[in-house]
Amino acid sequence: MPAKPIPGRTTAAADGKVVLFLIGMRINHFRAPHHWLPVLLAMPRMLRELSRDPDSGLLGYQLLTGSPRTYYVVQYWESEEKLLAYAAAPGKLHRNAWTMINRFERNSRQHVGIWHETYIVPPGNYEAIYGDMPPYGLAAATGTLPLEHRGRTARDRLAHGKQHPRQQP
């Protein structure tokens, strides 16, 4: 069942740096599903694996499509260390998926494109506002707060993050 909207204006409860990982694919040739379908199916499997492990570091994600050809995932991570640890872990699905994608890339004659971007966003360099929305994006990953908890203006909310960074262990 979809989450209910939270009345009024809220913000994400994120405190400290935010690790944002974007990953996606583009189907370059629809007539070659044997090249792109395994790539498309690999991501939901990895997301299930990560979601089942509370220590994985994945805080939340959003599956999106840009067109009938492009699909991507916005992911929020606890730390870049946990993101990189998952990417390199020999017993996890990512290693097998990466091997498969490298093989397809060599043999597919450009039937599928892949990409990813990683952003480490320091405190005071992000802001989130949600009006009459269920938890979404960063707020779905970290929780919500009433907007007033972070200030009246965008400038106030950005300054709040710089003044009160989360203490790292």
SULBEL-V606562 format. One record per backbone hydrogen bond with DSSP energy under -1.0 kcal/mol. CO is the residue of the C=O (numbers start at 0). NH is the residue of the N-H. If there is no record, write none. Layout:
# SULBEL-V606562
{{CO NH} {CO NH}}
This chain:
# SULBEL-V606562
{{7 131} {8 146} {9 129} {10 144} {17 120} {18 76} {19 118} {20 74} {21 116} {22 72} {23 114} {24 70} {25 112} {28 31} {31 34} {31 35} {32 36} {35 39} {36 40} {37 41} {40 44} {41 45} {42 46} {43 47} {44 48} {45 49} {46 50} {47 51} {52 55} {56 77} {59 75} {61 73} {63 71} {68 26} {69 65} {69 66} {70 24} {71 63} {72 22} {73 61} {74 20} {75 58} {75 59} {78 82} {79 83} {80 84} {81 85} {82 86} {83 87} {84 88} {88 91} {92 96} {93 97} {94 98} {95 99} {96 100} {97 101} {98 102} {99 103} {100 104} {101 105} {102 106} {103 107} {110 27} {110 28} {112 25} {114 23} {116 21} {118 19} {120 17} {121 124} {129 9} {132 5} {135 138} {136 140} {137 141} {138 142} {142 12} {144 10} {145 148} {146 149} {152 156} {153 157} {154 158} {155 159} {156 160} {157 161} {158 162} {159 163}}
